[in-house]
Amino acid sequence: MTKLPRGLSGARVKRALIRAGFYIKRQKGSHIVLRRDEPFAQVVVPAHRRIDTGTLDSILDSAGLTVEEFLKLL
């Protein structure tokens, strides 16, 4: 099992999710809501300098991505 990367910014996570088929639905403050229609998934990515590993794990779980798939998208 591959470990989650540390110290990723919200912008990098957002770009990787866009490569995975997500699009920006809306943004309010420092939280960006991304959505994918097929298969349906919606995630909230904080636009912070660094995202904690627990938050990143929750984002990947909601997006239906494994750590390996996410690392390929980076």
C-alpha positions in Angstrom: 0.0 0.0 0.0 1.3 3.4 -1.0 1.5 6.2 1.5 -0.3 9.5 1.0 1.9 12.3 -0.1 2.5 15.1 2.4 2.5 18.8 1.9 0.4 19.0 -1.2 -1.4 22.3 -1.9 -5.1 22.6 -2.6 -4.2 23.8 -6.1 -2.3 20.6 -6.9 -5.1 18.4 -5.6 -7.6 20.4 -7.6 -5.6 20.0 -10.8 -5.2 16.3 -10.3 -9.0 15.9 -9.7 -9.7 17.9 -12.9 -7.5 15.4 -14.8 -9.7 12.6 -13.3 -12.8 14.1 -14.9 -14.0 16.5 -12.2 -15.0 20.1 -12.9 -15.4 23.1 -10.6 -19.0 23.5 -9.5 -18.6 26.5 -7.2 -16.2 28.1 -4.7 -17.1 29.9 -1.5 -14.2 31.4 0.4 -11.3 28.9 0.5 -13.4 25.8 -0.3 -13.7 24.6 -3.9 -16.5 22.1 -4.7 -15.6 19.8 -7.6 -18.1 17.4 -9.2 -17.9 14.5 -11.6 -21.1 13.3 -13.3 -20.2 9.8 -14.4 -19.9 8.0 -12.0 -21.3 10.7 -9.7 -18.9 12.1 -7.1 -18.6 15.5 -5.3 -15.7 16.6 -3.2 -14.7 19.8 -1.3 -11.1 20.8 -1.6 -9.7 23.5 0.7 -7.6 26.0 -1.2 -4.9 26.0 1.4 -1.1 25.9 1.1 -0.9 22.5 2.7 -3.6 19.9 3.0 -3.4 17.5 5.9 -3.1 13.8 5.1 -6.4 13.0 6.9 -8.2 15.6 4.7 -6.5 14.3 1.6 -7.5 10.7 2.5 -11.1 11.8 2.9 -11.1 13.7 -0.5 -9.7 10.6 -2.3 -12.3 8.4 -0.6 -15.1 10.7 -1.6 -13.7 10.9 -5.2 -13.5 7.1 -5.4 -9.7 7.2 -6.2 -7.0 5.0 -4.8 -3.7 6.5 -3.7 -1.9 4.9 -6.7 -4.5 6.4 -9.1 -4.1 9.8 -7.5 -0.3 9.7 -7.7 -0.5 9.1 -11.4 -2.7 12.1 -11.8 -0.2 14.4 -10.1 
